[in-house]
Amino acid sequence: TWILDNGATDHIFPFKSTFTTLTPISLISIRFPNQQFVTTKFSGTFVLGNLILHNTLFVLDFSVQLISIPKLSNSNDCLVIFYKNHSVIV
């Protein structure tokens, strides 16, 4: 499942094989809206079509693929348009 999140600070992906690069980082704790915490010590690059998502956190215990809208629009110089039943990245 893909989630486009306007309130997320970072992109988070649970599948190691989807990263084109993956490097060790200092341990990071991630807090979710339900107050649950998970940790990661890996960050990398993920390519999704024409989008390159740098500094994406690898979190094995995460169940969805989370894209941070602020990080996406800042690093890829794009715009995300939300419609009633879908969204478009331009």
Secondary structure as the mmCIF struct_conf table of DSSP 4:
data_model
#
loop_
_struct_conf.conf_type_id
_struct_conf.id
_struct_conf.beg_label_comp_id
_struct_conf.beg_label_asym_id
_struct_conf.beg_label_seq_id
_struct_conf.end_label_comp_id
_struct_conf.end_label_asym_id
_struct_conf.end_label_seq_id
STRN STRN1 TRP A 2 ASP A 5
TURN_TY1_P TURN_TY1_P1 ASN A 6 GLY A 7
BEND BEND1 THR A 9 ASP A 10
STRN STRN2 ILE A 12 PHE A 13
HELX_RH_3T_P HELX_RH_3T_P1 LYS A 16 THR A 18
STRN STRN3 PHE A 19 ARG A 31
TURN_TY1_P TURN_TY1_P2 PRO A 33 ASN A 34
BEND BEND2 GLN A 35 GLN A 35
STRN STRN4 PHE A 37 LEU A 48
TURN_TY1_P TURN_TY1_P3 GLY A 49 ASN A 50
STRN STRN5 LEU A 51 PHE A 58
TURN_TY1_P TURN_TY1_P4 LEU A 60 ASP A 61
BEND BEND3 VAL A 64 VAL A 64
STRN STRN6 GLN A 65 SER A 68
HELX_RH_AL_P HELX_RH_AL_P1 ILE A 69 ASN A 76
TURN_TY1_P TURN_TY1_P5 ASP A 77 ASP A 77
STRN STRN7 VAL A 80 PHE A 82
BEND BEND4 LYS A 84 ASN A 85
STRN STRN8 SER A 87 ILE A 89
#
